[in-house]
Structures are given as structure tokens and as C-alpha cells.
Amino acid sequence: GLPLSTYFSAVKLRWLIDNMSEVKKAVDQGVALCGTIDSWVIYGLTGGAVHRTDCTNASRTLLMDLQTRSYHPTLCATFGIPREMLPEICSCTADYGVVQSGALQGVPILACVGDQQASAVGQGCLQCGQAKNTYGTGCFLMLNTGGTPVPSGHRNLTTVAYDLGRFGEPGGGPSFALEGSISSAGSTVQWLRDNLQLIQNPSEIETLA
């Protein structure tokens, strides 16, 4: 569901392996671990006990098969990324371990959802045909397409929207989405204010537009 782009994890990781001798050495020795930011946070919170991610974050790596929600062997081989270094893919509501230290010590981690997918869930975009639009650094429109991934003919991303069931349990299974992205929205307004100094307040942009 993704175009080949340096925006996604696989290309970044391939660059690190090719250009950073320390990373290549760790990969060759089988001691390297790599994942999206959520897996790094979970790994840290659990004291290194858990190396897991959810299917929404994994769907943005260029390595996951949308149908099986597992890493695709051909894609891993194409990018030269050992499967063993990647986090285990779980549903959004799964056991992600227990916080090992600090004020939250002993608290279980029972959910993980990616950026725009979390926004969709938080705004109640849980039915096929519903859509949400959010504005921040960028602008992101996400349309829930239900239980079937829908290929886009207009350069939108086909992605997992969420999976609120546990894999293998009744009622489990993902919902998918189409996403249209504008990388620069709020950041453009900030650029007009801070760099070009065309405005003093973001609210002025509406009149100028």
C-alpha cells in the first residue's frame, strides 16, 4: 500500500546499514534491533524485555504485508533487512509488557496505535465510509474502508486503520483505510510567519488566502 520513498523505515534502515559501519557490524553480528518510535518507547519502558509494535505502525515500514500483517519475506530480502531485528507485530490492543521503573512501574502496556490511525480512533472513525481530517504540521485525510484493503488509483496510501481485537481471537481482525497526506500545513503557516514574516499571527493567513 506504500510507494517507494525515503519517508518509510525500510529505506532509512538500508541507508544506515550501507553508510554506518557500527550499524552494519551490529546487523552482521545479529545484535541489532530496529523498529518505529513506538517499539523503541515500549522497549525502553519494559527495560528491554519487549520488542513489539502494532500493525498500524508496522504498515508504514515498507516491509509489512497488509493481508497477513506480518513482514513480507521478499521485501525483507529486497532491502537486505534480517527479520530477526524487527519488532514482533501485534494488534493495537495486545500485551506490550509492563513498565519496569519510574512513577508508572508495574503498569501494563495494553495498547499501541500509530499517529494518524490513533487520531482516527480517537475521533470515532470506526465505521466503513467514515473519514477524519486533522491539521497539524501536516494535513491528513483518512477514510475507513472496512475489512478490505482498497488499492488507490490516485497516489493515496492504503494502510491498516486499526485492529482492536487480539490476533487469533473471535472478533479480531483489522480495518483498513485510504490516506491522503499533505506534508506541510501548519509548518507552512509557521514558515510564512517566522521566515518570510508576511504575517504576525496565524489567524491572518485566512484573510490573505
Backbone torsions as a table, in degrees:
resi	resn	phi	psi	omega
1	GLY	NA	3.0	-175.4
2	LEU	-118.7	147.3	170.8
3	PRO	-79.7	157.8	174.7
4	LEU	-69.7	116.3	-174.4
5	SER	-154.5	148.4	175.7
6	THR	-70.8	-5.4	178.7
7	TYR	-67.4	-27.7	-171.7
8	PHE	-100.1	162.7	-165.6
9	SER	-62.3	-41.7	-171.9
10	ALA	-59.2	-42.5	-178.7
11	VAL	-68.0	-40.2	177.2
12	LYS	-61.3	-45.1	-178.7
13	LEU	-65.6	-38.9	177.7
14	ARG	-61.5	-39.8	178.5
15	TRP	-63.2	-43.2	179.9
16	LEU	-61.5	-42.9	179.9
17	ILE	-64.1	-38.4	-176.8
18	ASP	-78.1	-25.0	-170.3
19	ASN	-118.3	-11.6	-179.6
20	MET	-118.0	109.1	-175.2
21	SER	-61.6	-34.6	179.9
22	GLU	-64.8	-38.9	179.1
23	VAL	-68.2	-45.3	-179.8
24	LYS	-60.5	-41.3	179.9
25	LYS	-62.5	-44.5	179.7
26	ALA	-64.1	-38.8	177.6
27	VAL	-65.3	-45.9	179.9
28	ASP	-62.3	-33.0	-179.9
29	GLN	-84.1	-7.5	178.4
30	GLY	76.2	22.6	-178.8
31	VAL	-111.4	-1.3	-178.6
32	ALA	-81.8	141.7	171.1
33	LEU	-123.8	143.7	179.5
34	CYS	-143.9	142.4	177.0
35	GLY	-165.0	179.5	174.8
36	THR	-77.5	173.2	-171.3
37	ILE	-59.0	-34.5	-179.9
38	ASP	-63.1	-40.6	-179.6
39	SER	-67.6	-32.8	176.8
40	TRP	-67.2	-41.5	178.3
41	VAL	-64.7	-45.8	179.4
42	ILE	-62.0	-42.4	178.8
43	TYR	-59.9	-43.0	179.5
44	GLY	-68.3	-43.9	-178.6
45	LEU	-64.3	-32.6	-178.2
46	THR	-93.1	11.4	178.7
47	GLY	65.7	29.7	179.7
48	GLY	82.4	9.0	-177.2
49	ALA	-82.6	-25.1	-173.5
50	VAL	-127.3	126.5	175.7
51	HIS	-121.4	83.3	-175.6
52	ARG	-135.3	157.1	172.5
53	THR	-140.3	171.2	176.4
54	ASP	-103.9	169.6	-172.8
55	CYS	-69.7	-22.3	177.8
56	THR	-72.2	-43.4	177.4
57	ASN	-69.7	-40.7	-179.9
58	ALA	-64.7	-26.8	-179.1
59	SER	-70.1	-8.3	178.9
60	ARG	-106.3	18.4	-178.2
61	THR	-96.0	-13.0	-170.9
62	LEU	73.1	12.7	-176.3
63	LEU	-121.9	-11.0	-173.6
64	MET	-97.0	138.5	172.8
65	ASP	-82.8	119.1	-177.5
66	LEU	-61.9	-32.8	-176.4
67	GLN	-71.8	-40.4	-175.0
68	THR	-100.9	-12.9	-174.2
69	ARG	52.9	43.8	175.3
70	SER	-138.0	162.8	179.9
71	TYR	-68.9	133.7	-177.1
72	HIS	-82.4	121.2	-176.8
73	PRO	-55.9	-38.7	-178.4
74	THR	-67.3	-40.7	179.3
75	LEU	-67.0	-42.1	177.5
76	CYS	-61.0	-41.6	179.5
77	ALA	-68.2	-38.9	-179.9
78	THR	-61.0	-42.9	-179.7
79	PHE	-87.3	-6.1	179.5
80	GLY	67.3	39.5	-178.0
81	ILE	-112.5	116.0	180.0
82	PRO	-63.5	132.3	179.2
83	ARG	-58.2	-32.9	-173.7
84	GLU	-64.5	-21.2	-177.8
85	MET	-87.2	-9.6	-175.4
86	LEU	-91.4	152.1	-179.7
87	PRO	-71.7	149.8	174.6
88	GLU	-63.6	136.1	-180.0
89	ILE	-90.9	126.4	180.0
90	CYS	-123.8	174.5	172.0
91	SER	-74.2	174.9	-178.9
92	CYS	-72.2	-23.4	178.8
93	THR	-116.9	84.7	-176.2
94	ALA	-138.2	176.1	178.0
95	ASP	-85.0	109.4	179.3
96	TYR	-106.1	22.2	175.1
97	GLY	92.9	-168.8	-175.3
98	VAL	-128.0	137.2	177.1
99	VAL	-62.4	131.0	-171.2
100	GLN	-96.4	-16.5	-177.0
101	SER	-156.1	170.2	177.6
102	GLY	84.9	-168.2	-175.2
103	ALA	-63.8	-24.7	-178.5
104	LEU	-101.1	15.9	-179.1
105	GLN	-53.4	131.7	178.9
106	GLY	90.8	-8.9	-179.9
107	VAL	-79.5	127.8	178.0
108	PRO	-75.0	146.8	175.9
109	ILE	-101.7	112.1	-169.5
110	LEU	-121.1	9.1	178.5
111	ALA	-153.3	150.7	176.4
112	CYS	-157.5	124.0	-179.7
113	VAL	-140.3	141.1	-179.0
114	GLY	-70.4	173.9	-170.7
115	ASP	-51.7	-75.8	-176.8
116	GLN	-71.1	-29.8	176.1
117	GLN	-65.4	-39.1	176.6
118	ALA	-63.1	-37.5	176.0
119	SER	-62.5	-42.2	179.0
120	ALA	-63.0	-44.7	178.7
121	VAL	-64.0	-44.2	-178.4
122	GLY	-63.6	-29.0	179.1
123	GLN	-94.0	9.4	175.1
124	GLY	74.1	26.3	179.8
125	CYS	-85.4	71.5	-169.0
126	LEU	-114.1	1.9	-179.6
127	GLN	-116.1	145.6	177.5
128	CYS	-57.7	130.9	-179.4
129	GLY	98.0	-16.4	176.3
130	GLN	-79.8	150.5	-179.4
131	ALA	-138.1	154.0	174.1
132	LYS	-130.9	151.9	176.1
133	ASN	-133.1	128.4	-179.2
134	THR	-126.4	147.7	-178.4
135	TYR	-121.4	128.2	175.5
136	GLY	-155.0	-129.7	172.1
137	THR	-54.9	-43.8	174.1
138	GLY	-119.5	-172.7	178.2
139	CYS	-128.0	130.3	-171.1
140	PHE	-136.2	121.4	176.1
141	LEU	-106.9	125.0	-178.3
142	MET	-125.9	126.3	179.9
143	LEU	-111.0	121.5	177.9
144	ASN	-71.6	121.4	179.9
145	THR	-107.0	11.7	176.6
146	GLY	79.6	-150.0	-172.0
147	GLY	-83.7	6.1	-178.2
148	THR	-125.2	127.6	175.3
149	PRO	-68.0	133.5	-177.3
150	VAL	-112.0	114.8	176.9
151	PRO	-63.8	144.3	-179.7
152	SER	-100.0	139.3	173.1
153	GLY	-99.8	9.5	-174.3
154	HIS	-130.7	29.2	174.1
155	ARG	67.1	19.4	170.3
156	ASN	-81.2	163.4	179.4
157	LEU	-90.9	135.4	169.5
158	THR	-96.2	125.5	-170.2
159	THR	-147.0	164.7	168.3
160	VAL	-74.3	130.9	176.6
161	ALA	-84.4	-45.0	178.3
162	TYR	-176.5	163.8	169.9
163	ASP	-142.2	103.4	-174.6
164	LEU	-93.7	5.4	174.0
165	GLY	-108.8	160.8	176.3
166	ARG	-84.2	136.8	-179.1
167	PHE	-55.9	134.5	177.1
168	GLY	88.2	-5.4	180.0
169	GLU	-103.9	151.7	176.9
170	PRO	-57.1	138.6	179.5
171	GLY	86.9	-6.3	178.6
172	GLY	-77.7	174.4	179.3
173	GLY	122.5	150.8	-172.3
174	PRO	-86.8	159.6	161.4
175	SER	-109.6	147.1	-175.3
176	PHE	-112.4	171.2	-178.1
177	ALA	-152.1	159.4	165.7
178	LEU	-106.8	136.3	-178.7
179	GLU	-127.9	130.4	171.4
180	GLY	-107.6	131.8	-172.1
181	SER	-124.1	137.2	167.7
182	ILE	-116.8	112.6	-170.6
183	SER	-64.0	-34.1	-175.6
184	SER	-120.5	113.8	175.5
185	ALA	-129.9	-81.0	176.0
186	GLY	-60.8	-33.8	179.4
187	SER	-66.7	-29.7	176.5
188	THR	-69.4	-40.9	176.9
189	VAL	-61.9	-41.9	177.6
190	GLN	-62.7	-39.0	178.5
191	TRP	-64.3	-41.4	177.7
192	LEU	-62.9	-34.6	-179.3
193	ARG	-79.6	-49.9	-170.1
194	ASP	-86.9	-33.5	-175.5
195	ASN	-97.4	-52.6	179.6
196	LEU	-84.0	-20.6	179.3
197	GLN	54.8	39.8	176.5
198	LEU	-81.7	-21.6	179.5
199	ILE	-135.2	161.8	174.9
200	GLN	-108.1	-25.2	-178.7
201	ASN	-133.3	136.7	-179.1
202	PRO	-55.2	-28.0	-179.2
203	SER	-64.4	-20.8	-179.9
204	GLU	-69.8	-18.2	-174.4
205	ILE	-65.7	-29.3	-178.5
206	GLU	-65.2	-43.2	179.4
207	THR	-64.5	-41.8	179.9
208	LEU	-66.0	-35.9	-178.3
209	ALA	-68.8	NA	NA
